[in-house]
Amino acid sequence: MTPLARQYFEQLDKHDQLAPMREKFCLEEGLVYLDGNSLGVLPRATANHISQVVTQQWGNGLIRSWNTHQWMEKPTKLGDKVAQLIGSKKAQVLVCDTTSVNIFKLAAAAVKMRPGRSKLITEIGNFATDLYLLQGLAKLLGNKVEVIALPREQVLSAIDEDTALVLLTHVHFKTGAMWDMASVTQMTQKKGSLMMWDLSHSVGAMPINLDEINVDLAVGCTYKYLNGGPGSPAFLYVAAQHQDLFEQPLTGWLGHAKPFDFEDDYQGAAGIQQAMCGTPPVLANAALEVALNLMLSVDMHLVRVKSQLMGNLFIQLIQQRCPQFGVESPTDDEQRGSHVSLAHTQGYAIMQALIARNIIGDFRAPKTLRFGFTPLYLRYVDLWDTVEALEDIMLQESWNQPEFLHRQAVT
Ligand SMILES: *Cc1c(COP(=O)(O)O)cnc(C)c1O
């Protein structure tokens, strides 16, 4: 393999159709941000829009703005925007709550839709909240259902006629390994089980076709590749064919058929609206709306192609220049999401040394260094510069200093 040169990366940037998108984001000069898979970058238009919503809609409009600015309709309006990113028709997606809460609502609804079935199947090493929420649900139901968490290779063969739900994360948060959504969904449904996908690490990074694949349920996060801002509300998807039988347990007033009648007895709204619980976060929704509009202005196929190439080039550079790192992610880009994970026993300190050089990735215990590739605001030269810095850190052993070895609360 001929060694790559920086000029090659400069040329790629010159011909990159997505390059102009970088201008739409606030990125400090000299910063290389490889953590957009964990917290996306602030779009330039967000601060102004929020400021307007605060001063005009809230400040001047006050309570009238619920109607004049359709604050109450944002969960469905934004849901329809997310729908376009995940291959869903309208009225199947709602923007509300957190991914964690939405997993609980949909998993509980799935158990009701598959009466008599006792298994909730998921993967060992799935994102912790996905596992915890299923465990909490099983406990609440008096262990009438059981969580079966298995190593990745054993998940598919465990799905049987007693399985109510299979919950998997499309792109694994640590390794970046990607499930084949179509075939797994098909295998699950062949046993009469429901399929729920957690799209937290894939939405905004690649095209997704939930309707075409006939997925039952899905959830996902909006502060990662979608750039909605820290703690921005999550989304949930309930396929139209399930909405009649869909009954979620957090029966708050805004999921009621007529919330403003304030009746004493709960009666769920028709359609996706029933997945609502309480009052929508108006300011967070305002930030998310700007971010979604930005994402909807690009061709998701271009995003995926750039992300795959970035991952491939990064792995190639690491293999050439930093062979002391193991590559934890699939090297086949068809089986990989939009981040690449490297393994090293000193991973934490090495990442801290990199961050001290203004190159930000993150660390996941016990030894994973994660590098997220977000095609809207990353340049190909950023990859080159990152590996150059990493090579230098390893050669100089500059990670081996007390300030880099001390572990902070959030990694
Ligand atoms: C980020 C992420 C979440 C986040 O859940 P929150 O409720 O927003 O904290 C959930 N699942 C997966 C797979 C994630 O990557």
PDBQT file of the ligand as one rigid body, heavy atoms in Angstrom, charges set to zero:
ROOT
HETATM    1  C1  LIG A 501     -27.075   8.305  22.988  1.00  0.00    +0.000 C 
HETATM    2  C2  LIG A 501     -27.914   7.101  23.090  1.00  0.00    +0.000 A 
HETATM    3  C3  LIG A 501     -29.060   7.089  23.888  1.00  0.00    +0.000 A 
HETATM    4  C4  LIG A 501     -29.374   8.311  24.697  1.00  0.00    +0.000 C 
HETATM    5  O1  LIG A 501     -30.416   8.185  25.571  1.00  0.00    +0.000 OA
HETATM    6  P1  LIG A 501     -30.867   9.461  26.421  1.00  0.00    +0.000 P 
HETATM    7  O2  LIG A 501     -32.145   9.065  26.986  1.00  0.00    +0.000 OA
HETATM    8  O3  LIG A 501     -30.929  10.627  25.489  1.00  0.00    +0.000 OA
HETATM    9  O4  LIG A 501     -29.824   9.719  27.463  1.00  0.00    +0.000 OA
HETATM   10  C5  LIG A 501     -29.842   5.951  23.905  1.00  0.00    +0.000 A 
HETATM   11  N1  LIG A 501     -29.507   4.860  23.171  1.00  0.00    +0.000 NA
HETATM   12  C6  LIG A 501     -28.390   4.840  22.408  1.00  0.00    +0.000 A 
HETATM   13  C7  LIG A 501     -28.049   3.629  21.611  1.00  0.00    +0.000 C 
HETATM   14  C8  LIG A 501     -27.569   5.954  22.351  1.00  0.00    +0.000 A 
HETATM   15  O5  LIG A 501     -26.457   5.923  21.615  1.00  0.00    +0.000 OA
ENDROOT
TORSDOF 0
